Amino acid sequence: MVITVALLPTLAIIASLPFNIFGFGLLSGWLGTGLISASLLLMVREPIWADWFGGLQRMYQWHHGMGIMGYVLLLAHPLLLAGHYLTLNPDIAWQYLLPFNSHLPNFLGWAALIAFMLGLAATFALRLPYGLWRRIHVLLAAAMVLGLSHVWTADGFSFSLMAALLPAVIAVAWRLLRADHGIGARPYEVSAVHHPTEQITEVVVQPLSTPMPIAQGQFVSTAFFEGSNFQGCGEFHPYTVSHVTKNNSLVLTIKALGDCTRHIQSLEPGVAVRLQGPYGNFLLNRPSTPEVWIAAGIGITPFLALLRNHPVTQHTDMAYIHRESSNAPYENELQTYATNQNLLRFQSLAMANDPAPLFEWLTNITRLSERHVYLCGPPPLITLITHWLQEQGVPRLQIHFEQFDFR
Ligand SMILES: Cc1cc2nc3c(=O)[nH]c(=O)nc-3n(C[C@H](O)[C@H](O)[C@H](O)COP(=O)(O)OP(=O)(O)OC[C@H]3O[C@@H](n4cnc5c(N)ncnc54)[C@H](O)[C@@H]3O)c2cc1C
């Protein structure tokens, strides 16, 4: 469906394009515009859409992939048109390639390309603080407006322009209203707050309307609002549900990692909460073969959700990585599960930046290359472990992970 939306502006004009370099120039422009416009539909956080793509993170990968492909095609657009004019008059070709010239459509087109370039550079500069990254990402919306203005001034209002404009407007409005302002999000209320460690807050939220159906390991997009002495940051952030109680309350286990999550440490019962979701398929539909689970720090939450719900049903070797033993709040709980379940073997691993203890533990697992491995934690560690596992012969398709970061 998204691909059809991406192709629609091009399909509407393809029959009228000349079969030469000029035609290819126009084709790359329309295809690029259509791809970028349709890619915006993939930034909405609708659980059903995310399921179609195999999860929100996979859907965002498509969003990025289509955006980049679109940008490359848009870059090719002025080059191909200039190539066409080169055969007629090199001066006109040169004018075409100059970003700052007096011809309004060209000026708008180049301004769009530059805004896209800056926005994309920020998108992939993962080290930027999240809030700043998000604000710079908005540049891409400005780039889209400039790009569509370029089409309008160059070509007038056409069906193709409308086919590119509509998905973009719908997607941006949908994303702002639903995901960012939480229209339609389910109302919950904080019913209890615990502090297993200085940095971790366990929050129990109870439904005030129909409870959300959650499968083990799934996550919800959550915003904390007001209580009598607490004012939440009101933004939606993703947290894994670490337990669903019998009365449909949800437990969120939240580590203080930035402004919003630090503030959550002073949360109190009675605070209004809004939830969207559920999202994620990290631990769903697993084959019934022996498994390895690796949880780093707060990446323990999806595994807690499984273990708190029922005993493991297949041989499972689990490692819980943490920086120091004094800061491993779930060690005792996990050790108790392992003591009571024959199929579960548990190892607590205190390690800082050197992954050697983890690799040593993995080396001792029998038939590691036949196991399905489930990883959850910070992206750099996941990348490191994934590479190591592949070097040890574990096929990529047997390595599954949830990254606690989406961009
Ligand atoms: C699928 C998923 C499940 C998660 N589950 C848990 C969990 O169970 N417990 C837990 O403590 N944390 C979890 N997180 C991480 C949590 O969302 C971030 O720690 C939190 O959003 C940080 O917000 P902040 O404003 O305090 O910090 P910031 O300083 O704004 O951000 C710290 C880091 O958190 C990430 N982040 C910030 N805001 C968002 C956002 N809106 N969406 C996605 N990532 C963001 C970014 O990587 C950023 O670099 C999960 C994240 C994802 C993607």
The ligand as a Tripos MOL2 file, in Angstrom:
@<TRIPOS>MOLECULE
LIG
   53    58     1     0     0
SMALL
NO_CHARGES

@<TRIPOS>ATOM
      1 C1         11.1080   -0.1810   22.4740 C.3       1 LIG1
      2 C2         11.6340    0.5430   23.6850 C.ar      1 LIG1
      3 C3         11.3880    0.0470   24.9510 C.ar      1 LIG1
      4 C4         11.8920    0.7040   26.0800 C.ar      1 LIG1
      5 N1         11.6470    0.1850   27.3200 N.ar      1 LIG1
      6 C5         12.1630    0.7990   28.4080 C.ar      1 LIG1
      7 C6         11.9450    0.2710   29.7270 C.ar      1 LIG1
      8 O1         11.2680   -0.7440   29.9240 O.2       1 LIG1
      9 N2         12.4880    0.9290   30.7720 N.ar      1 LIG1
     10 C7         13.2620    2.0620   30.5980 C.ar      1 LIG1
     11 O2         13.7350    2.6150   31.5760 O.2       1 LIG1
     12 N3         13.4870    2.5730   29.3620 N.ar      1 LIG1
     13 C8         12.9570    1.9810   28.2750 C.ar      1 LIG1
     14 N4         13.1780    2.5130   27.0290 N.ar      1 LIG1
     15 C9         14.0340    3.7160   26.9250 C.3       1 LIG1
     16 C10        13.2320    4.9460   27.2870 C.3       1 LIG1
     17 O3         12.2280    5.1710   26.3240 O.3       1 LIG1
     18 C11        14.1540    6.1770   27.3310 C.3       1 LIG1
     19 O4         15.1070    5.9580   28.3230 O.3       1 LIG1
     20 C12        13.4120    7.4220   27.6780 C.3       1 LIG1
     21 O5         12.5510    7.7540   26.6240 O.3       1 LIG1
     22 C13        14.4080    8.5410   27.9390 C.3       1 LIG1
     23 O6         13.7560    9.7960   27.9640 O.3       1 LIG1
     24 P1         14.4210   11.0470   28.7110 P.3       1 LIG1
     25 O7         13.7440   12.2870   28.2790 O.co2     1 LIG1
     26 O8         14.4880   10.8000   30.1680 O.co2     1 LIG1
     27 O9         15.9070   11.0300   28.2380 O.3       1 LIG1
     28 P2         16.5770   11.6990   27.0000 P.3       1 LIG1
     29 O10        17.8590   12.3070   27.4610 O.co2     1 LIG1
     30 O11        15.6200   12.5140   26.2150 O.co2     1 LIG1
     31 O12        16.9260   10.4140   26.1810 O.3       1 LIG1
     32 C14        17.8340    9.4130   26.5850 C.3       1 LIG1
     33 C15        17.7990    8.3840   25.4450 C.3       1 LIG1
     34 O13        16.5110    7.7320   25.4300 O.3       1 LIG1
     35 C16        16.0270    7.5680   24.0880 C.3       1 LIG1
     36 N5         14.7500    8.3110   23.9460 N.ar      1 LIG1
     37 C17        14.4070    9.4850   24.5000 C.ar      1 LIG1
     38 N6         13.1620    9.8330   24.1990 N.ar      1 LIG1
     39 C18        12.6840    8.8600   23.4170 C.ar      1 LIG1
     40 C19        11.4470    8.6540   22.7750 C.ar      1 LIG1
     41 N7         10.4320    9.5070   22.8700 N.pl3     1 LIG1
     42 N8         11.3260    7.5530   22.0280 N.ar      1 LIG1
     43 C20        12.3400    6.6750   21.9260 C.ar      1 LIG1
     44 N9         13.5220    6.7890   22.5280 N.ar      1 LIG1
     45 C21        13.6980    7.8830   23.2510 C.ar      1 LIG1
     46 C22        17.1060    8.1100   23.2050 C.3       1 LIG1
     47 O14        17.9280    7.0150   22.8600 O.3       1 LIG1
     48 C23        17.9140    9.0180   24.0610 C.3       1 LIG1
     49 O15        19.2490    9.1020   23.6400 O.3       1 LIG1
     50 C24        12.6640    1.8810   25.9210 C.ar      1 LIG1
     51 C25        12.8820    2.3930   24.6380 C.ar      1 LIG1
     52 C26        12.3880    1.7380   23.5320 C.ar      1 LIG1
     53 C27        12.6430    2.2890   22.1680 C.3       1 LIG1
@<TRIPOS>BOND
     1     1     2 1
     2     2     3 ar
     3     2    52 ar
     4     3     4 ar
     5     4     5 ar
     6     4    50 ar
     7     5     6 ar
     8     6     7 ar
     9     6    13 1
    10     7     8 2
    11     7     9 ar
    12     9    10 ar
    13    10    11 2
    14    10    12 ar
    15    12    13 ar
    16    13    14 ar
    17    14    15 1
    18    14    50 ar
    19    15    16 1
    20    16    17 1
    21    16    18 1
    22    18    19 1
    23    18    20 1
    24    20    21 1
    25    20    22 1
    26    22    23 1
    27    23    24 1
    28    24    25 2
    29    24    26 1
    30    24    27 1
    31    27    28 1
    32    28    29 2
    33    28    30 1
    34    28    31 1
    35    31    32 1
    36    32    33 1
    37    33    34 1
    38    33    48 1
    39    34    35 1
    40    35    36 1
    41    35    46 1
    42    36    37 ar
    43    36    45 ar
    44    37    38 ar
    45    38    39 ar
    46    39    40 ar
    47    39    45 ar
    48    40    41 1
    49    40    42 ar
    50    42    43 ar
    51    43    44 ar
    52    44    45 ar
    53    46    47 1
    54    46    48 1
    55    48    49 1
    56    50    51 ar
    57    51    52 ar
    58    52    53 1
@<TRIPOS>SUBSTRUCTURE
     1 LIG1         1 GROUP 0 **** ****
